[in-house]
Amino acid sequence: MKLYGYWRSSSAWRVRLGLGLKGLDYDYVAVHLKNGEQLGDEHGARNPLHQVPVLELDDGTRLTQSLAILEWLEETHPEPALLPAAPLARARCRALAEIVNSGIQPVQNLSVLLAVQALGGDRMAWGRQAIQRGLEAMETHVSGLDTPFLCGEAPTLADILLVPQLYNARRFACDLSTVPTLTAVEARCEALPVFQAAHPSAQPDAF
Ligand SMILES: N[C@@H](CCC(=O)N[C@@H](CS)C(=O)NCC(=O)O)C(=O)O
């Protein structure tokens, strides 16, 4: 398998975590987002939305959208599970993941920030308020958590989405004192070798 990503892309980071937790090997191909490499025809042929991640399977099939890729990984490699077993717990776990996937990240994605800037807005303030609001909603859902990770005893989709988003929160100077449960879970995740290997600073295109 080949993963097209970018060291600081939170969506590509999610897929690195999923592959790592499932114990799967892959080749990493960097697409330089800051240089606009994703906007060219070559990457457009991989993903018409001109985004990373793209996961290319050995038969050439290309998968896009990090959550769809993670769900595909879960279905094809069920162990270790990235979702709890019980239907209600699965729905709750997916809801936490969706707070990041559809409630935060799309609002602070690079192309949106550039559009905000082009309209005369403050891109950092824009991103900061979206991340702060979303993370505080997530914190409310999980306050009083009695497990080490967001949905149980091991990392799941919710933790996979959380950790890269907290990294972005710091880049945007969010106030993380209001989300203590989330930062405590993050610390537990970051103690795990899989999370360390997937970190942006460990990627070959990091600068
Ligand atoms: N919903 C998509 C989001 C993908 C996405 O927003 N990727 C960003 C990096 S995190 C990107 O490629 N941005 C390039 C751009 O905005 O030009 C997913 O989860 O895969």
The ligand as an SDF file (V2000), in Angstrom:
LIG
                    3D

 20 19  0  0  0  0  0  0  0  0999 V2000
  -12.3730   15.0050    4.7720 N   0  0  0  0  0  0  0  0  0  0  0  0
  -11.0590   14.8250    4.2250 C   0  0  0  0  0  0  0  0  0  0  0  0
  -10.2580   16.0860    4.4660 C   0  0  0  0  0  0  0  0  0  0  0  0
   -8.9470   16.0630    3.7230 C   0  0  0  0  0  0  0  0  0  0  0  0
   -8.2230   17.3840    3.8750 C   0  0  0  0  0  0  0  0  0  0  0  0
   -8.8230   18.4030    4.2240 O   0  0  0  0  0  0  0  0  0  0  0  0
   -6.9230   17.3290    3.6020 N   0  0  0  0  0  0  0  0  0  0  0  0
   -6.1300   18.5310    3.7170 C   0  0  0  0  0  0  0  0  0  0  0  0
   -4.9460   18.3010    4.6080 C   0  0  0  0  0  0  0  0  0  0  0  0
   -5.4510   17.8840    6.2530 S   0  0  0  0  0  0  0  0  0  0  0  0
   -5.6380   18.9370    2.3550 C   0  0  0  0  0  0  0  0  0  0  0  0
   -5.2520   18.1050    1.5620 O   0  0  0  0  0  0  0  0  0  0  0  0
   -5.6100   20.2590    2.1040 N   0  0  0  0  0  0  0  0  0  0  0  0
   -5.1030   20.7760    0.8800 C   0  0  0  0  0  0  0  0  0  0  0  0
   -5.7400   22.0590    0.4890 C   0  0  0  0  0  0  0  0  0  0  0  0
   -6.6160   22.5450    1.2070 O   0  0  0  0  0  0  0  0  0  0  0  0
   -5.3380   22.5990   -0.5500 O   0  0  0  0  0  0  0  0  0  0  0  0
  -10.3930   13.6080    4.8440 C   0  0  0  0  0  0  0  0  0  0  0  0
  -10.7250   13.2960    5.9900 O   0  0  0  0  0  0  0  0  0  0  0  0
   -9.5780   12.9400    4.1980 O   0  0  0  0  0  0  0  0  0  0  0  0
  1  2  1  0
  2  3  1  0
  2 18  1  0
  3  4  1  0
  4  5  1  0
  5  6  2  0
  5  7  1  0
  7  8  1  0
  8  9  1  0
  8 11  1  0
  9 10  1  0
 11 12  2  0
 11 13  1  0
 13 14  1  0
 14 15  1  0
 15 16  2  0
 15 17  1  0
 18 19  2  0
 18 20  1  0
M  END
$$$$
